[in-house]
Amino acid sequence: QVQLVDSGGGLVQTGDSLTLSCAVIGDTISAYAMGWFRQGAGKEREFVAAISRSGGSAYSANSVKGRFTISRDGAKNTVYLQMNSLKSEDTAVYYCAGRTGGGDHGYYLAANEYDYWGQGTQVTVSS
């Protein structure tokens, strides 16, 4: 059974940077399109960024575009979310997600398109 293990969250200040990691355990990450979602207190889970199985295609939500970058490393079986210029509104629990199937270049924006989820990692941005 594949597992996704999120890590890298923490308490930072406005304008700081942070990198989240998501390790795929029990399978090779090349079989999975990956994504990051977040959920703030009292809010719905929202899409943040997604990347295709090949890594050749990626997409970010407008709210993070230009600040957050999703990437993947096949050798480390890990997907990353590099977060720069953090704002207080970025405070949330961040979840990585993965799915198999689809083509090498597809990415997915809806939570219900993913089959596997990490446990979440808390990011708190203080102003």
BELPE-V392248 format. One record per pair of residues at least 6 apart in sequence whose C-alpha atoms are under 8 Angstrom apart, sorted by the first residue. I is the first residue (numbers start at 1). GAP is how many residues later the second one is. D is the distance in whole Angstrom. If there is no record, write none. Layout:
i:gap:d
I:GAP:D
I:GAP:D
//
This chain:
i:gap:d
1:25:6
2:22:7
2:23:6
2:24:5
2:25:6
2:114:8
3:21:6
3:22:5
3:23:7
3:113:7
3:114:8
3:115:7
4:18:6
4:19:6
4:20:5
4:21:6
4:92:7
4:93:7
4:94:8
4:112:7
4:113:6
4:114:5
4:115:8
5:17:5
5:18:5
5:19:7
5:20:8
5:113:5
5:114:7
6:14:7
6:15:6
6:16:4
6:17:7
6:89:7
6:90:7
6:112:6
6:113:6
6:114:6
6:115:6
7:13:6
7:14:5
7:15:6
7:113:8
7:114:6
8:10:7
8:11:6
8:12:5
8:13:6
8:113:7
9:9:7
9:10:8
9:11:6
9:112:5
9:113:5
9:114:5
9:115:8
10:111:8
10:112:6
10:113:5
10:114:6
11:112:6
11:113:5
11:114:6
11:115:7
12:6:8
12:111:8
12:112:6
12:113:5
12:114:6
13:73:8
13:112:5
13:113:5
13:114:6
14:71:7
14:72:5
14:73:5
14:74:6
14:111:6
14:112:6
14:113:5
15:69:7
15:70:4
15:71:5
15:72:6
16:68:6
16:69:6
16:70:6
17:65:8
17:66:5
17:67:4
17:68:6
17:69:6
18:64:6
18:65:5
18:66:7
19:61:7
19:62:6
19:63:4
19:64:6
20:60:6
20:61:5
20:62:6
20:63:8
21:57:7
21:58:6
21:59:5
21:60:7
22:56:5
22:57:5
22:58:6
22:74:6
22:96:7
23:53:8
23:54:6
23:55:4
23:56:7
24:53:6
24:54:6
25:52:8
28:46:8
28:49:6
29:24:8
29:45:6
29:48:5
29:49:7
30:23:6
30:24:7
30:44:7
30:47:8
31:22:6
31:69:6
31:70:8
32:20:8
32:21:5
32:66:6
32:67:5
32:68:5
32:69:7
33:17:8
33:18:6
33:19:5
33:20:4
33:65:6
33:66:5
33:67:6
33:73:7
33:74:6
33:75:8
34:16:6
34:17:5
34:18:7
34:19:7
34:45:7
34:62:7
34:63:6
34:64:4
34:65:7
34:73:7
34:74:8
35:12:8
35:13:8
35:14:6
35:15:4
35:16:6
35:61:6
35:62:5
35:63:6
35:72:8
35:73:7
35:74:8
36:11:7
36:12:5
36:13:5
36:14:6
36:45:8
36:58:7
36:59:6
36:60:4
36:61:6
37:8:7
37:9:5
37:10:5
37:11:5
37:12:7
37:57:6
37:58:5
37:59:6
37:60:8
37:74:8
38:7:5
38:8:5
38:9:7
38:10:7
38:54:6
38:55:5
38:56:4
38:57:6
39:6:4
39:7:6
39:53:5
39:54:5
39:55:7
40:51:6
40:52:4
40:53:6
41:51:7
47:14:7
47:62:6
47:63:7
47:64:7
48:12:6
48:13:5
48:16:7
49:9:7
49:10:6
49:11:4
49:12:6
49:20:8
49:21:6
49:60:8
50:8:6
50:9:5
50:10:7
50:20:7
50:57:6
50:58:6
50:59:7
51:6:6
51:7:4
51:8:7
51:19:7
51:20:7
51:21:8
51:55:8
51:56:5
51:57:8
52:6:6
52:52:6
52:53:5
52:54:5
52:55:5
53:50:8
53:51:5
53:52:6
53:53:7
53:54:8
54:50:5
54:51:6
55:16:7
55:17:7
55:50:7
56:49:6
57:48:6
57:49:7
57:50:7
58:12:7
58:49:7
59:48:7
60:8:8
60:9:8
60:10:8
67:16:6
67:17:5
67:18:6
67:19:8
68:13:7
68:14:5
68:15:4
68:16:6
69:11:8
69:12:6
69:13:5
69:14:7
70:9:7
70:10:6
70:11:5
70:12:6
71:8:6
71:9:5
71:10:7
72:6:6
72:7:4
72:8:6
73:6:6
86:39:7
87:38:6
87:39:8
87:40:8
88:36:7
88:37:5
88:38:6
88:39:6
89:36:8
90:33:8
90:34:7
90:35:7
91:31:8
91:32:5
91:33:5
91:34:5
92:30:6
92:31:6
92:32:7
93:27:6
93:28:5
93:29:4
93:30:6
94:26:5
94:27:5
94:28:6
94:29:7
95:22:7
95:23:6
95:24:7
95:25:4
95:26:7
96:21:6
96:22:5
96:24:7
97:17:6
97:18:7
97:19:5
97:20:4
97:21:6
98:16:6
98:17:6
98:18:5
98:19:7
99:14:7
99:15:5
99:16:5
99:17:6
100:15:8
108:6:8
//
